[in-house]
Amino acid sequence: MFFVLLFFISARVEVFFSATDGCEDKVINAINSAQRELKIAVYSFTSREISQAVLDAIKRGVSVRIVVDGEQAKDRFSKAGYLASQGVNIKVVDYTPRRKKFLVPKMHHKFMVVDNKFVMTGSFNFTASAEELNDENCVFIYDDENAVKKFSNEFERLWRISTTY
């Protein structure tokens, strides 16, 4: 019981809102803090600034893997093609075969695992709209091995079922 209580006390959570706190800067700071590995699963990725932070991380020797939604990757503003052309290891989840009449499932996650140490999650897509127009949130979870493991496992599941961009 003491161990469980100590574990919960040691976890730290930070919550930010795009309208008041600037989620994009928080995401970029997290990417800039990476030393070994970034695992990113994000529905929509159009942000130039976050793209540049990802490329800078690769230049520092950080291993970067990104999974995006297949339909969103086709958007003319998507950075998936650009990042792939720059050598980023990026895959797309294509759920089109699982279509139900006019409905197509989506890889709708928005999370990032940094160095297997902490997680960023929330409603925040890596887009200008998420930062400048929408009411979005990003939540950082630190010192919670279970949360990191669960998000890492979900990322690896997505990676296995995805195809290279």
VOLUMLUM-242399 format. One record per atom (N, C-alpha, C): atom name; x, z, y; residue number from 1. Coordinates in nm, 3 decimals. Layout:
N
+------+---------+---------+---------+-----+
| atom |      c1 |      c3 |      c2 |   n |
+------+---------+---------+---------+-----+
|   CA |       X |       Z |       Y | NUM |
...
+------+---------+---------+---------+-----+
END
This chain:
165
+------+---------+---------+---------+-----+
| atom |      c1 |      c3 |      c2 |   n |
+------+---------+---------+---------+-----+
|    N |   0.083 |   0.000 |  -0.119 |   1 |
|   CA |   0.000 |   0.000 |   0.000 |   1 |
|    C |   0.087 |   0.000 |   0.126 |   1 |
|    N |   0.192 |   0.081 |   0.127 |   2 |
|   CA |   0.280 |   0.086 |   0.243 |   2 |
|    C |   0.344 |  -0.050 |   0.268 |   2 |
|    N |   0.387 |  -0.120 |   0.160 |   3 |
|   CA |   0.448 |  -0.251 |   0.175 |   3 |
|    C |   0.349 |  -0.350 |   0.238 |   3 |
|    N |   0.226 |  -0.351 |   0.192 |   4 |
|   CA |   0.125 |  -0.441 |   0.245 |   4 |
|    C |   0.100 |  -0.412 |   0.392 |   4 |
|    N |   0.089 |  -0.286 |   0.428 |   5 |
|   CA |   0.066 |  -0.249 |   0.567 |   5 |
|    C |   0.184 |  -0.291 |   0.654 |   5 |
|    N |   0.305 |  -0.269 |   0.605 |   6 |
|   CA |   0.425 |  -0.308 |   0.679 |   6 |
|    C |   0.429 |  -0.460 |   0.698 |   6 |
|    N |   0.388 |  -0.534 |   0.595 |   7 |
|   CA |   0.387 |  -0.678 |   0.602 |   7 |
|    C |   0.294 |  -0.727 |   0.713 |   7 |
|    N |   0.175 |  -0.675 |   0.721 |   8 |
|   CA |   0.079 |  -0.717 |   0.822 |   8 |
|    C |   0.124 |  -0.678 |   0.962 |   8 |
|    N |   0.191 |  -0.567 |   0.974 |   9 |
|   CA |   0.238 |  -0.524 |   1.105 |   9 |
|    C |   0.348 |  -0.617 |   1.154 |   9 |
|    N |   0.429 |  -0.671 |   1.063 |  10 |
|   CA |   0.543 |  -0.752 |   1.104 |  10 |
|    C |   0.503 |  -0.894 |   1.143 |  10 |
|    N |   0.388 |  -0.945 |   1.099 |  11 |
|   CA |   0.345 |  -1.080 |   1.136 |  11 |
|    C |   0.312 |  -1.083 |   1.286 |  11 |
|    N |   0.348 |  -1.195 |   1.349 |  12 |
|   CA |   0.323 |  -1.210 |   1.492 |  12 |
|    C |   0.251 |  -1.342 |   1.515 |  12 |
|    N |   0.149 |  -1.339 |   1.599 |  13 |
|   CA |   0.071 |  -1.458 |   1.629 |  13 |
|    C |   0.067 |  -1.479 |   1.781 |  13 |
|    N |   0.090 |  -1.605 |   1.822 |  14 |
|   CA |   0.076 |  -1.641 |   1.963 |  14 |
|    C |  -0.028 |  -1.751 |   1.973 |  14 |
|    N |  -0.119 |  -1.738 |   2.068 |  15 |
|   CA |  -0.228 |  -1.834 |   2.087 |  15 |
|    C |  -0.218 |  -1.893 |   2.227 |  15 |
|    N |  -0.228 |  -2.026 |   2.232 |  16 |
|   CA |  -0.221 |  -2.097 |   2.360 |  16 |
|    C |  -0.335 |  -2.197 |   2.369 |  16 |
|    N |  -0.377 |  -2.226 |   2.492 |  17 |
|   CA |  -0.482 |  -2.322 |   2.518 |  17 |
|    C |  -0.429 |  -2.431 |   2.610 |  17 |
|    N |  -0.464 |  -2.555 |   2.579 |  18 |
|   CA |  -0.409 |  -2.667 |   2.657 |  18 |
|    C |  -0.449 |  -2.660 |   2.804 |  18 |
|    N |  -0.569 |  -2.615 |   2.832 |  19 |
|   CA |  -0.616 |  -2.613 |   2.971 |  19 |
|    C |  -0.542 |  -2.512 |   3.059 |  19 |
|    N |  -0.494 |  -2.405 |   2.998 |  20 |
|   CA |  -0.432 |  -2.300 |   3.079 |  20 |
|    C |  -0.286 |  -2.271 |   3.045 |  20 |
|    N |  -0.244 |  -2.305 |   2.925 |  21 |
|   CA |  -0.110 |  -2.266 |   2.881 |  21 |
|    C |  -0.015 |  -2.382 |   2.855 |  21 |
|    N |  -0.067 |  -2.502 |   2.841 |  22 |
|   CA |   0.019 |  -2.616 |   2.812 |  22 |
|    C |   0.069 |  -2.618 |   2.669 |  22 |
|    N |  -0.015 |  -2.659 |   2.577 |  23 |
|   CA |   0.024 |  -2.664 |   2.435 |  23 |
|    C |   0.139 |  -2.761 |   2.409 |  23 |
|    N |   0.141 |  -2.873 |   2.480 |  24 |
|   CA |   0.245 |  -2.972 |   2.455 |  24 |
|    C |   0.384 |  -2.912 |   2.473 |  24 |
|    N |   0.405 |  -2.836 |   2.580 |  25 |
|   CA |   0.535 |  -2.772 |   2.602 |  25 |
|    C |   0.569 |  -2.674 |   2.491 |  25 |
|    N |   0.469 |  -2.603 |   2.441 |  26 |
|   CA |   0.492 |  -2.507 |   2.333 |  26 |
|    C |   0.533 |  -2.579 |   2.206 |  26 |
|    N |   0.469 |  -2.693 |   2.177 |  27 |
|   CA |   0.504 |  -2.773 |   2.059 |  27 |
|    C |   0.645 |  -2.828 |   2.074 |  27 |
|    N |   0.677 |  -2.880 |   2.189 |  28 |
|   CA |   0.812 |  -2.934 |   2.213 |  28 |
|    C |   0.917 |  -2.824 |   2.200 |  28 |
|    N |   0.891 |  -2.707 |   2.253 |  29 |
|   CA |   0.984 |  -2.595 |   2.239 |  29 |
|    C |   1.005 |  -2.559 |   2.092 |  29 |
|    N |   0.898 |  -2.563 |   2.015 |  30 |
|   CA |   0.910 |  -2.533 |   1.871 |  30 |
|    C |   0.995 |  -2.638 |   1.801 |  30 |
|    N |   0.972 |  -2.765 |   1.834 |  31 |
|   CA |   1.052 |  -2.873 |   1.775 |  31 |
|    C |   1.198 |  -2.857 |   1.817 |  31 |
|    N |   1.220 |  -2.825 |   1.943 |  32 |
|   CA |   1.357 |  -2.806 |   1.992 |  32 |
|    C |   1.428 |  -2.688 |   1.927 |  32 |
|    N |   1.350 |  -2.591 |   1.877 |  33 |
|   CA |   1.410 |  -2.475 |   1.812 |  33 |
|    C |   1.450 |  -2.502 |   1.667 |  33 |
|    N |   1.401 |  -2.611 |   1.610 |  34 |
|   CA |   1.430 |  -2.641 |   1.469 |  34 |
|    C |   1.579 |  -2.663 |   1.448 |  34 |
|    N |   1.630 |  -2.606 |   1.340 |  35 |
|   CA |   1.770 |  -2.622 |   1.306 |  35 |
|    C |   1.791 |  -2.699 |   1.177 |  35 |
|    N |   1.693 |  -2.690 |   1.084 |  36 |
|   CA |   1.709 |  -2.753 |   0.953 |  36 |
|    C |   1.599 |  -2.852 |   0.917 |  36 |
|    N |   1.471 |  -2.812 |   0.939 |  37 |
|   CA |   1.363 |  -2.893 |   0.883 |  37 |
|    C |   1.234 |  -2.881 |   0.965 |  37 |
|    N |   1.168 |  -2.995 |   0.982 |  38 |
|   CA |   1.035 |  -3.000 |   1.043 |  38 |
|    C |   0.942 |  -3.073 |   0.947 |  38 |
|    N |   0.829 |  -3.012 |   0.920 |  39 |
|   CA |   0.723 |  -3.077 |   0.843 |  39 |
|    C |   0.602 |  -3.081 |   0.934 |  39 |
|    N |   0.558 |  -3.202 |   0.969 |  40 |
|   CA |   0.448 |  -3.219 |   1.063 |  40 |
|    C |   0.336 |  -3.295 |   0.995 |  40 |
|    N |   0.216 |  -3.240 |   1.001 |  41 |
|   CA |   0.095 |  -3.309 |   0.957 |  41 |
|    C |   0.000 |  -3.309 |   1.076 |  41 |
|    N |  -0.028 |  -3.427 |   1.129 |  42 |
|   CA |  -0.111 |  -3.434 |   1.249 |  42 |
|    C |  -0.199 |  -3.557 |   1.243 |  42 |
|    N |  -0.324 |  -3.537 |   1.276 |  43 |
|   CA |  -0.424 |  -3.644 |   1.271 |  43 |
|    C |  -0.389 |  -3.759 |   1.364 |  43 |
|    N |  -0.361 |  -3.728 |   1.489 |  44 |
|   CA |  -0.334 |  -3.831 |   1.588 |  44 |
|    C |  -0.204 |  -3.798 |   1.662 |  44 |
|    N |  -0.115 |  -3.897 |   1.673 |  45 |
|   CA |   0.016 |  -3.875 |   1.732 |  45 |
|    C |   0.044 |  -3.989 |   1.830 |  45 |
|    N |   0.021 |  -3.964 |   1.959 |  46 |
|   CA |   0.045 |  -4.065 |   2.062 |  46 |
|    C |   0.136 |  -4.016 |   2.175 |  46 |
|    N |   0.179 |  -3.891 |   2.170 |  47 |
|   CA |   0.256 |  -3.832 |   2.279 |  47 |
|    C |   0.400 |  -3.884 |   2.282 |  47 |
|    N |   0.437 |  -3.943 |   2.396 |  48 |
|   CA |   0.576 |  -3.988 |   2.415 |  48 |
|    C |   0.672 |  -3.869 |   2.416 |  48 |
|    N |   0.630 |  -3.763 |   2.483 |  49 |
|   CA |   0.718 |  -3.646 |   2.497 |  49 |
|    C |   0.746 |  -3.580 |   2.363 |  49 |
|    N |   0.643 |  -3.564 |   2.282 |  50 |
|   CA |   0.664 |  -3.503 |   2.150 |  50 |
|    C |   0.744 |  -3.598 |   2.061 |  50 |
|    N |   0.719 |  -3.728 |   2.072 |  51 |
|   CA |   0.798 |  -3.826 |   1.997 |  51 |
|    C |   0.946 |  -3.814 |   2.031 |  51 |
|    N |   0.976 |  -3.799 |   2.159 |  52 |
|   CA |   1.116 |  -3.786 |   2.200 |  52 |
|    C |   1.177 |  -3.657 |   2.145 |  52 |
|    N |   1.101 |  -3.549 |   2.145 |  53 |
|   CA |   1.151 |  -3.423 |   2.089 |  53 |
|    C |   1.182 |  -3.439 |   1.940 |  53 |
|    N |   1.099 |  -3.514 |   1.868 |  54 |
|   CA |   1.123 |  -3.540 |   1.726 |  54 |
|    C |   1.252 |  -3.620 |   1.709 |  54 |
|    N |   1.270 |  -3.723 |   1.788 |  55 |
|   CA |   1.393 |  -3.804 |   1.779 |  55 |
|    C |   1.516 |  -3.721 |   1.815 |  55 |
|    N |   1.504 |  -3.635 |   1.914 |  56 |
|   CA |   1.616 |  -3.546 |   1.950 |  56 |
|    C |   1.649 |  -3.451 |   1.836 |  56 |
|    N |   1.547 |  -3.404 |   1.765 |  57 |
|   CA |   1.570 |  -3.315 |   1.650 |  57 |
|    C |   1.649 |  -3.388 |   1.542 |  57 |
|    N |   1.614 |  -3.512 |   1.517 |  58 |
|   CA |   1.687 |  -3.590 |   1.416 |  58 |
|    C |   1.832 |  -3.608 |   1.458 |  58 |
|    N |   1.855 |  -3.633 |   1.587 |  59 |
|   CA |   1.992 |  -3.646 |   1.637 |  59 |
|    C |   2.072 |  -3.518 |   1.617 |  59 |
|    N |   2.003 |  -3.403 |   1.617 |  60 |
|   CA |   2.070 |  -3.275 |   1.593 |  60 |
|    C |   2.094 |  -3.248 |   1.444 |  60 |
|    N |   2.044 |  -3.338 |   1.358 |  61 |
|   CA |   2.063 |  -3.322 |   1.214 |  61 |
|    C |   1.946 |  -3.254 |   1.144 |  61 |
|    N |   1.835 |  -3.239 |   1.212 |  62 |
|   CA |   1.716 |  -3.177 |   1.152 |  62 |
|    C |   1.647 |  -3.279 |   1.062 |  62 |
|    N |   1.610 |  -3.238 |   0.944 |  63 |
|   CA |   1.532 |  -3.322 |   0.853 |  63 |
|    C |   1.387 |  -3.319 |   0.901 |  63 |
|    N |   1.331 |  -3.438 |   0.929 |  64 |
|   CA |   1.195 |  -3.446 |   0.982 |  64 |
|    C |   1.110 |  -3.532 |   0.888 |  64 |
|    N |   0.997 |  -3.479 |   0.849 |  65 |
|   CA |   0.897 |  -3.556 |   0.774 |  65 |
|    C |   0.763 |  -3.539 |   0.844 |  65 |
|    N |   0.693 |  -3.650 |   0.860 |  66 |
|   CA |   0.565 |  -3.650 |   0.931 |  66 |
|    C |   0.460 |  -3.720 |   0.845 |  66 |
|    N |   0.341 |  -3.662 |   0.838 |  67 |
|   CA |   0.225 |  -3.724 |   0.775 |  67 |
|    C |   0.118 |  -3.739 |   0.881 |  67 |
|    N |   0.062 |  -3.861 |   0.892 |  68 |
|   CA |  -0.047 |  -3.887 |   0.987 |  68 |
|    C |  -0.163 |  -3.951 |   0.913 |  68 |
|    N |  -0.279 |  -3.947 |   0.975 |  69 |
|   CA |  -0.398 |  -4.012 |   0.920 |  69 |
|    C |  -0.381 |  -4.163 |   0.924 |  69 |
|    N |  -0.420 |  -4.229 |   0.816 |  70 |
|   CA |  -0.403 |  -4.374 |   0.805 |  70 |
|    C |  -0.478 |  -4.453 |   0.910 |  70 |
|    N |  -0.600 |  -4.415 |   0.940 |  71 |
|   CA |  -0.677 |  -4.487 |   1.040 |  71 |
|    C |  -0.618 |  -4.465 |   1.180 |  71 |
|    N |  -0.579 |  -4.342 |   1.210 |  72 |
|   CA |  -0.522 |  -4.314 |   1.342 |  72 |
|    C |  -0.386 |  -4.382 |   1.360 |  72 |
|    N |  -0.312 |  -4.400 |   1.251 |  73 |
|   CA |  -0.182 |  -4.466 |   1.260 |  73 |
|    C |  -0.196 |  -4.611 |   1.306 |  73 |
|    N |  -0.314 |  -4.671 |   1.288 |  74 |
|   CA |  -0.339 |  -4.809 |   1.328 |  74 |
|    C |  -0.374 |  -4.821 |   1.476 |  74 |
|    N |  -0.401 |  -4.708 |   1.541 |  75 |
|   CA |  -0.437 |  -4.709 |   1.683 |  75 |
|    C |  -0.322 |  -4.769 |   1.765 |  75 |
|    N |  -0.357 |  -4.847 |   1.866 |  76 |
|   CA |  -0.252 |  -4.916 |   1.942 |  76 |
|    C |  -0.159 |  -4.821 |   2.017 |  76 |
|    N |  -0.202 |  -4.698 |   2.041 |  77 |
|   CA |  -0.117 |  -4.601 |   2.109 |  77 |
|    C |  -0.043 |  -4.508 |   2.014 |  77 |
|    N |  -0.068 |  -4.522 |   1.885 |  78 |
|   CA |  -0.004 |  -4.434 |   1.786 |  78 |
|    C |   0.148 |  -4.450 |   1.790 |  78 |
|    N |   0.218 |  -4.340 |   1.775 |  79 |
|   CA |   0.364 |  -4.342 |   1.772 |  79 |
|    C |   0.417 |  -4.357 |   1.628 |  79 |
|    N |   0.329 |  -4.371 |   1.531 |  80 |
|   CA |   0.374 |  -4.379 |   1.391 |  80 |
|    C |   0.471 |  -4.495 |   1.371 |  80 |
|    N |   0.434 |  -4.614 |   1.415 |  81 |
|   CA |   0.520 |  -4.730 |   1.399 |  81 |
|    C |   0.651 |  -4.717 |   1.473 |  81 |
|    N |   0.643 |  -4.668 |   1.596 |  82 |
|   CA |   0.765 |  -4.649 |   1.676 |  82 |
|    C |   0.859 |  -4.549 |   1.608 |  82 |
|    N |   0.805 |  -4.436 |   1.565 |  83 |
|   CA |   0.889 |  -4.335 |   1.501 |  83 |
|    C |   0.950 |  -4.389 |   1.371 |  83 |
|    N |   0.871 |  -4.461 |   1.293 |  84 |
|   CA |   0.924 |  -4.520 |   1.169 |  84 |
|    C |   1.037 |  -4.618 |   1.201 |  84 |
|    N |   1.020 |  -4.697 |   1.308 |  85 |
|   CA |   1.124 |  -4.795 |   1.346 |  85 |
|    C |   1.252 |  -4.726 |   1.392 |  85 |
|    N |   1.241 |  -4.599 |   1.432 |  86 |
|   CA |   1.357 |  -4.522 |   1.476 |  86 |
|    C |   1.418 |  -4.441 |   1.362 |  86 |
|    N |   1.367 |  -4.462 |   1.240 |  87 |
|   CA |   1.424 |  -4.397 |   1.122 |  87 |
|    C |   1.358 |  -4.267 |   1.083 |  87 |
|    N |   1.247 |  -4.232 |   1.147 |  88 |
|   CA |   1.176 |  -4.109 |   1.110 |  88 |
|    C |   1.105 |  -4.131 |   0.977 |  88 |
|    N |   1.114 |  -4.034 |   0.891 |  89 |
|   CA |   1.050 |  -4.037 |   0.760 |  89 |
|    C |   0.902 |  -4.005 |   0.781 |  89 |
|    N |   0.819 |  -4.109 |   0.787 |  90 |
|   CA |   0.677 |  -4.091 |   0.821 |  90 |
|    C |   0.589 |  -4.158 |   0.716 |  90 |
|    N |   0.485 |  -4.088 |   0.678 |  91 |
|   CA |   0.390 |  -4.140 |   0.580 |  91 |
|    C |   0.249 |  -4.132 |   0.636 |  91 |
|    N |   0.160 |  -4.213 |   0.576 |  92 |
|   CA |   0.020 |  -4.213 |   0.617 |  92 |
|    C |  -0.068 |  -4.179 |   0.497 |  92 |
|    N |  -0.172 |  -4.105 |   0.525 |  93 |
|   CA |  -0.274 |  -4.074 |   0.424 |  93 |
|    C |  -0.386 |  -4.175 |   0.443 |  93 |
|    N |  -0.413 |  -4.254 |   0.340 |  94 |
|   CA |  -0.519 |  -4.353 |   0.348 |  94 |
|    C |  -0.631 |  -4.315 |   0.253 |  94 |
|    N |  -0.738 |  -4.264 |   0.310 |  95 |
|   CA |  -0.853 |  -4.223 |   0.230 |  95 |
|    C |  -0.960 |  -4.332 |   0.222 |  95 |
|    N |  -0.930 |  -4.454 |   0.268 |  96 |
|   CA |  -1.028 |  -4.561 |   0.267 |  96 |
|    C |  -1.094 |  -4.580 |   0.130 |  96 |
|    N |  -1.019 |  -4.572 |   0.020 |  97 |
|   CA |  -1.084 |  -4.588 |  -0.111 |  97 |
|    C |  -1.190 |  -4.480 |  -0.140 |  97 |
|    N |  -1.184 |  -4.368 |  -0.072 |  98 |
|   CA |  -1.283 |  -4.261 |  -0.092 |  98 |
|    C |  -1.403 |  -4.275 |   0.002 |  98 |
|    N |  -1.415 |  -4.390 |   0.067 |  99 |
|   CA |  -1.523 |  -4.417 |   0.161 |  99 |
|    C |  -1.659 |  -4.389 |   0.097 |  99 |
|    N |  -1.746 |  -4.327 |   0.172 | 100 |
|   CA |  -1.884 |  -4.302 |   0.131 | 100 |
|    C |  -1.973 |  -4.375 |   0.229 | 100 |
|    N |  -2.025 |  -4.490 |   0.187 | 101 |
|   CA |  -2.105 |  -4.576 |   0.274 | 101 |
|    C |  -2.024 |  -4.607 |   0.400 | 101 |
|    N |  -2.064 |  -4.558 |   0.514 | 102 |
|   CA |  -1.991 |  -4.587 |   0.638 | 102 |
|    C |  -1.897 |  -4.473 |   0.678 | 102 |
|    N |  -1.887 |  -4.369 |   0.595 | 103 |
|   CA |  -1.801 |  -4.256 |   0.626 | 103 |
|    C |  -1.666 |  -4.268 |   0.555 | 103 |
|    N |  -1.559 |  -4.244 |   0.630 | 104 |
|   CA |  -1.425 |  -4.244 |   0.572 | 104 |
|    C |  -1.364 |  -4.106 |   0.594 | 104 |
|    N |  -1.320 |  -4.040 |   0.487 | 105 |
|   CA |  -1.255 |  -3.909 |   0.505 | 105 |
|    C |  -1.130 |  -3.921 |   0.593 | 105 |
|    N |  -1.091 |  -3.812 |   0.654 | 106 |
|   CA |  -0.976 |  -3.812 |   0.743 | 106 |
|    C |  -0.876 |  -3.704 |   0.702 | 106 |
|    N |  -0.749 |  -3.733 |   0.726 | 107 |
|   CA |  -0.647 |  -3.630 |   0.718 | 107 |
|    C |  -0.649 |  -3.569 |   0.859 | 107 |
|    N |  -0.723 |  -3.462 |   0.874 | 108 |
|   CA |  -0.756 |  -3.409 |   1.006 | 108 |
|    C |  -0.672 |  -3.287 |   1.044 | 108 |
|    N |  -0.570 |  -3.259 |   0.966 | 109 |
|   CA |  -0.483 |  -3.144 |   0.996 | 109 |
|    C |  -0.408 |  -3.163 |   1.127 | 109 |
|    N |  -0.372 |  -3.050 |   1.184 | 110 |
|   CA |  -0.280 |  -3.045 |   1.297 | 110 |
|    C |  -0.193 |  -2.922 |   1.274 | 110 |
|    N |  -0.081 |  -2.941 |   1.204 | 111 |
|   CA |   0.009 |  -2.827 |   1.182 | 111 |
|    C |   0.153 |  -2.874 |   1.169 | 111 |
|    N |   0.241 |  -2.778 |   1.187 | 112 |
|   CA |   0.383 |  -2.804 |   1.179 | 112 |
|    C |   0.451 |  -2.679 |   1.122 | 112 |
|    N |   0.542 |  -2.701 |   1.027 | 113 |
|   CA |   0.622 |  -2.593 |   0.970 | 113 |
|    C |   0.765 |  -2.613 |   1.018 | 113 |
|    N |   0.821 |  -2.512 |   1.082 | 114 |
|   CA |   0.954 |  -2.521 |   1.141 | 114 |
|    C |   1.051 |  -2.435 |   1.062 | 114 |
|    N |   1.151 |  -2.500 |   1.001 | 115 |
|   CA |   1.258 |  -2.431 |   0.927 | 115 |
|    C |   1.204 |  -2.336 |   0.820 | 115 |
|    N |   1.084 |  -2.360 |   0.772 | 116 |
|   CA |   1.019 |  -2.269 |   0.676 | 116 |
|    C |   1.019 |  -2.125 |   0.727 | 116 |
|    N |   1.014 |  -2.111 |   0.859 | 117 |
|   CA |   1.013 |  -1.978 |   0.921 | 117 |
|    C |   0.880 |  -1.949 |   0.991 | 117 |
|    N |   0.824 |  -2.050 |   1.058 | 118 |
|   CA |   0.697 |  -2.028 |   1.127 | 118 |
|    C |   0.613 |  -2.154 |   1.127 | 118 |
|    N |   0.486 |  -2.134 |   1.161 | 119 |
|   CA |   0.386 |  -2.241 |   1.157 | 119 |
|    C |   0.320 |  -2.254 |   1.293 | 119 |
|    N |   0.292 |  -2.378 |   1.332 | 120 |
|   CA |   0.205 |  -2.407 |   1.445 | 120 |
|    C |   0.084 |  -2.476 |   1.386 | 120 |
|    N |  -0.035 |  -2.431 |   1.425 | 121 |
|   CA |  -0.158 |  -2.493 |   1.381 | 121 |
|    C |  -0.261 |  -2.483 |   1.492 | 121 |
|    N |  -0.377 |  -2.539 |   1.471 | 122 |
|   CA |  -0.484 |  -2.532 |   1.570 | 122 |
|    C |  -0.554 |  -2.666 |   1.583 | 122 |
|    N |  -0.622 |  -2.686 |   1.694 | 123 |
|   CA |  -0.697 |  -2.810 |   1.715 | 123 |
|    C |  -0.614 |  -2.916 |   1.788 | 123 |
|    N |  -0.495 |  -2.881 |   1.833 | 124 |
|   CA |  -0.413 |  -2.966 |   1.919 | 124 |
|    C |  -0.352 |  -3.084 |   1.844 | 124 |
|    N |  -0.400 |  -3.206 |   1.875 | 125 |
|   CA |  -0.334 |  -3.328 |   1.830 | 125 |
|    C |  -0.216 |  -3.355 |   1.922 | 125 |
|    N |  -0.123 |  -3.435 |   1.875 | 126 |
|   CA |  -0.005 |  -3.467 |   1.955 | 126 |
|    C |  -0.037 |  -3.587 |   2.045 | 126 |
|    N |  -0.127 |  -3.566 |   2.141 | 127 |
|   CA |  -0.176 |  -3.672 |   2.228 | 127 |
|    C |  -0.183 |  -3.624 |   2.373 | 127 |
|    N |  -0.181 |  -3.720 |   2.463 | 128 |
|   CA |  -0.199 |  -3.687 |   2.605 | 128 |
|    C |  -0.339 |  -3.632 |   2.629 | 128 |
|    N |  -0.438 |  -3.687 |   2.561 | 129 |
|   CA |  -0.576 |  -3.638 |   2.578 | 129 |
|    C |  -0.589 |  -3.492 |   2.539 | 129 |
|    N |  -0.522 |  -3.454 |   2.431 | 130 |
|   CA |  -0.528 |  -3.315 |   2.386 | 130 |
|    C |  -0.469 |  -3.222 |   2.492 | 130 |
|    N |  -0.366 |  -3.269 |   2.559 | 131 |
|   CA |  -0.301 |  -3.186 |   2.661 | 131 |
|    C |  -0.374 |  -3.190 |   2.794 | 131 |
|    N |  -0.420 |  -3.307 |   2.836 | 132 |
|   CA |  -0.467 |  -3.325 |   2.973 | 132 |
|    C |  -0.619 |  -3.328 |   2.990 | 132 |
|    N |  -0.693 |  -3.361 |   2.884 | 133 |
|   CA |  -0.837 |  -3.378 |   2.898 | 133 |
|    C |  -0.920 |  -3.279 |   2.818 | 133 |
|    N |  -0.880 |  -3.256 |   2.695 | 134 |
|   CA |  -0.962 |  -3.178 |   2.602 | 134 |
|    C |  -0.934 |  -3.029 |   2.613 | 134 |
|    N |  -1.027 |  -2.951 |   2.563 | 135 |
|   CA |  -1.003 |  -2.808 |   2.543 | 135 |
|    C |  -0.951 |  -2.793 |   2.401 | 135 |
|    N |  -0.824 |  -2.763 |   2.389 | 136 |
|   CA |  -0.756 |  -2.754 |   2.260 | 136 |
|    C |  -0.681 |  -2.622 |   2.250 | 136 |
|    N |  -0.638 |  -2.589 |   2.129 | 137 |
|   CA |  -0.559 |  -2.468 |   2.108 | 137 |
|    C |  -0.445 |  -2.496 |   2.013 | 137 |
|    N |  -0.341 |  -2.417 |   2.027 | 138 |
|   CA |  -0.232 |  -2.417 |   1.929 | 138 |
|    C |  -0.197 |  -2.271 |   1.902 | 138 |
|    N |  -0.181 |  -2.243 |   1.775 | 139 |
|   CA |  -0.157 |  -2.107 |   1.728 | 139 |
|    C |  -0.024 |  -2.106 |   1.653 | 139 |
|    N |   0.064 |  -2.017 |   1.692 | 140 |
|   CA |   0.194 |  -2.002 |   1.625 | 140 |
|    C |   0.191 |  -1.874 |   1.542 | 140 |
|    N |   0.229 |  -1.888 |   1.416 | 141 |
|   CA |   0.231 |  -1.775 |   1.323 | 141 |
|    C |   0.375 |  -1.750 |   1.281 | 141 |
|    N |   0.427 |  -1.634 |   1.315 | 142 |
|   CA |   0.565 |  -1.597 |   1.285 | 142 |
|    C |   0.568 |  -1.484 |   1.184 | 142 |
|    N |   0.676 |  -1.476 |   1.108 | 143 |
|   CA |   0.702 |  -1.363 |   1.019 | 143 |
|    C |   0.590 |  -1.342 |   0.917 | 143 |
|    N |   0.531 |  -1.452 |   0.870 | 144 |
|   CA |   0.428 |  -1.444 |   0.767 | 144 |
|    C |   0.464 |  -1.544 |   0.657 | 144 |
|    N |   0.538 |  -1.497 |   0.559 | 145 |
|   CA |   0.586 |  -1.584 |   0.451 | 145 |
|    C |   0.472 |  -1.650 |   0.376 | 145 |
|    N |   0.361 |  -1.580 |   0.359 | 146 |
|   CA |   0.248 |  -1.637 |   0.287 | 146 |
|    C |   0.188 |  -1.755 |   0.364 | 146 |
|    N |   0.170 |  -1.742 |   0.493 | 147 |
|   CA |   0.117 |  -1.853 |   0.574 | 147 |
|    C |   0.212 |  -1.972 |   0.570 | 147 |
|    N |   0.341 |  -1.947 |   0.586 | 148 |
|   CA |   0.439 |  -2.055 |   0.582 | 148 |
|    C |   0.433 |  -2.126 |   0.447 | 148 |
|    N |   0.425 |  -2.050 |   0.341 | 149 |
|   CA |   0.421 |  -2.109 |   0.205 | 149 |
|    C |   0.295 |  -2.193 |   0.186 | 149 |
|    N |   0.181 |  -2.142 |   0.231 | 150 |
|   CA |   0.055 |  -2.217 |   0.214 | 150 |
|    C |   0.058 |  -2.348 |   0.293 | 150 |
|    N |   0.104 |  -2.343 |   0.415 | 151 |
|   CA |   0.112 |  -2.466 |   0.494 | 151 |
|    C |   0.217 |  -2.562 |   0.436 | 151 |
|    N |   0.329 |  -2.509 |   0.389 | 152 |
|   CA |   0.431 |  -2.594 |   0.325 | 152 |
|    C |   0.376 |  -2.661 |   0.200 | 152 |
|    N |   0.303 |  -2.585 |   0.120 | 153 |
|   CA |   0.243 |  -2.641 |  -0.001 | 153 |
|    C |   0.142 |  -2.752 |   0.033 | 153 |
|    N |   0.062 |  -2.729 |   0.136 | 154 |
|   CA |  -0.035 |  -2.832 |   0.177 | 154 |
|    C |   0.038 |  -2.955 |   0.227 | 154 |
|    N |   0.145 |  -2.936 |   0.302 | 155 |
|   CA |   0.223 |  -3.050 |   0.349 | 155 |
|    C |   0.277 |  -3.130 |   0.230 | 155 |
|    N |   0.333 |  -3.060 |   0.133 | 156 |
|   CA |   0.390 |  -3.129 |   0.016 | 156 |
|    C |   0.282 |  -3.204 |  -0.062 | 156 |
|    N |   0.161 |  -3.150 |  -0.070 | 157 |
|   CA |   0.051 |  -3.219 |  -0.137 | 157 |
|    C |   0.019 |  -3.349 |  -0.062 | 157 |
|    N |   0.010 |  -3.340 |   0.069 | 158 |
|   CA |  -0.016 |  -3.459 |   0.150 | 158 |
|    C |   0.096 |  -3.562 |   0.134 | 158 |
|    N |   0.218 |  -3.515 |   0.134 | 159 |
|   CA |   0.334 |  -3.604 |   0.121 | 159 |
|    C |   0.327 |  -3.682 |  -0.011 | 159 |
|    N |   0.288 |  -3.612 |  -0.118 | 160 |
|   CA |   0.281 |  -3.677 |  -0.250 | 160 |
|    C |   0.174 |  -3.787 |  -0.254 | 160 |
|    N |   0.063 |  -3.769 |  -0.186 | 161 |
|   CA |  -0.047 |  -3.865 |  -0.195 | 161 |
|    C |  -0.041 |  -3.973 |  -0.086 | 161 |
|    N |   0.059 |  -3.965 |   0.000 | 162 |
|   CA |   0.070 |  -4.057 |   0.113 | 162 |
|    C |   0.163 |  -4.173 |   0.080 | 162 |
|    N |   0.154 |  -4.277 |   0.162 | 163 |
|   CA |   0.241 |  -4.392 |   0.147 | 163 |
|    C |   0.331 |  -4.405 |   0.270 | 163 |
|    N |   0.449 |  -4.458 |   0.248 | 164 |
|   CA |   0.544 |  -4.475 |   0.358 | 164 |
|    C |   0.490 |  -4.574 |   0.460 | 164 |
|    N |   0.506 |  -4.541 |   0.585 | 165 |
|   CA |   0.457 |  -4.627 |   0.693 | 165 |
|    C |   0.538 |  -4.754 |   0.698 | 165 |
+------+---------+---------+---------+-----+
END
